[in-house]
Amino acid sequence: MPEQVKIPMANAEYLAKFDRPYVGLVAWDMARILEAVAVALLPFKFRLANTEIVTAGTPADHKVIFKIPERGVSFQFGAEEYRFAKEGSSWTTVDEDSQVLMAAEQALLGNSGAKIQSCTVTIAMHLQPLAKTREELLAPFAPEPFRTLMAKRHVETFGNHLKWADGDVLLDFSIPFANGIFLRLSSQFSGQPPLSDILAKVRSDEAAVFEVLGIEEAGNA
């Protein structure tokens, strides 16, 4: 039976990279596109006061950041990419969060003509086992020669990083949460598949990692 865990903190990020730099996004077209995105976000209680324009450094560093603090959401764009982030992410709010992303994305792409070359979804979470210790859960993932040392000495951190062609997973001890495990999972996509397909793949990848760890979120049994 899977070990029950609670998830006290989780964040998600969607990063889309353009097929080439679109300098107009941070230069002559910035005001027009900023207004288009701001208007698209108004139905989600966006306020212009929660906008930041960064123009320091090279053109690659310039960006516009929109925040909706009540939702834990931010959307930003630059000449080479745009990024949507959600603090306190959960599958229970994914439909509402997706509406914010799609509104901002459509305003940005529709008014700039930018094309997407690839996109990446990253979820990062802290897990707390309810019965076992984190050392017990992660011990099978340590190389055999190190397990004796782990049993004899206090381990302060645990690193395990696996990368494949379309994503990666990182496991470590959680710093802010007692007996916690930090899990970061990235799923990469060529081009821009439909958001529903992206979310289905991310959820499948998360389920596969949970199965390998032998865990499930408490309340989802």
WOMOMO-V16834 format. One record per helix or strand of 2 or more residues. SS is the DSSP state (2 for helix, 1 for strand). FROM is the first residue (numbers start at 1). TO is the last residue. If there is no record, write none. Layout:
ss=SS from=FROM to=TO
ss=SS from=FROM to=TO
//
This chain:
ss=1 from=3 to=18
ss=2 from=23 to=26
ss=2 from=30 to=44
ss=2 from=48 to=50
ss=1 from=51 to=54
ss=2 from=59 to=61
ss=1 from=63 to=68
ss=2 from=69 to=71
ss=1 from=73 to=78
ss=1 from=81 to=87
ss=2 from=91 to=112
ss=1 from=116 to=129
ss=2 from=134 to=141
ss=2 from=144 to=152
ss=1 from=160 to=164
ss=1 from=167 to=173
ss=1 from=180 to=190
ss=2 from=195 to=213
ss=1 from=215 to=217
//
